Amino acid sequence: MNTERQVRLFRNGRNQALRIPRDLELPGRAATLRKEGPRLIIEPVAGPSLLAVLAKLKPLEEGLPPILRPLAEPVEL
């Protein structure tokens, strides 16, 4: 897959914009744009981590039932 493509710039109101070709689209609806020297770098915004999602959950109000563990059967070696 070719990851480099020449694109045209256009004006959208007072902003300069470009169309990202379908085969180079970024996932999600947000991205980070930064300038490094003469280059513009666009990166997708990472979603929240699993730990961040779990930290937002409310604790359970009821306890979990005890887990009954059967006795291990003897094994001959």
N, C-alpha and C positions, 0 to 999 in steps of 0.2 A: 504494500500500500504506500503510495506517495504521500508523505506528510508535509510537503512544501507546495505552496500554490501561490501564484500572483493574483491579487484581488484588487478591486477598484475601491477607492475611498469616495464618500459622498457626504453631503451636509444634511443633518437632521436638526433643523432649527439652528441654534448656535453651536451645536456639537458636530464634530467630525465623526463619522461612523464607517463601518465596513460590514459587508455581509459575510458570514462564516458559511462556507460551503457545507452541505449536509454531511459529507464524509469526514469533516473535521469538527463537527459540532461537539460542544462540551456537555456533559451531563448536568442536570439540575437547572435552576433558574437564576443562579447567582455565580459571579466569578470575581476574582481579584486581578486587578490590572496594575502592573508596576513597570517602571522605566529603568533599564540598565544601559547606560550610555545611549546609543542611538536606537536601541531595541525596545519594543513594547512586548511584555510577556503577560499572557492571559492564562490564568489557572482556575480550574473549578474550585468553588468553596467546598471544603470537606464537610460532610454531615456530622452531626454530633456523635461522639464516641458512645459505645455501649455503657461505659461507666457513667457518663453524663446523663444518659436516658434513665438508667436505673436509679441515680441519685434523686431524680424528680418524682419517683413513684412513692405513694403513701405506704406506710407499713401496714401489714395485714392486721385486722382487729382480732381475728380468731386464731387460735393456735393450730398447729398441724397435729393430726392424730399420731400416736406413737407407731413406730415401725416395728413389727414383730419379726425377729430374726430366728429362723429355725436353727436348731443345733446342727453343727457340721457332722456329716457322716464319716466314720473312720475310713481311712484309705490305707491300703497295704502297699508298701514300697518294695 
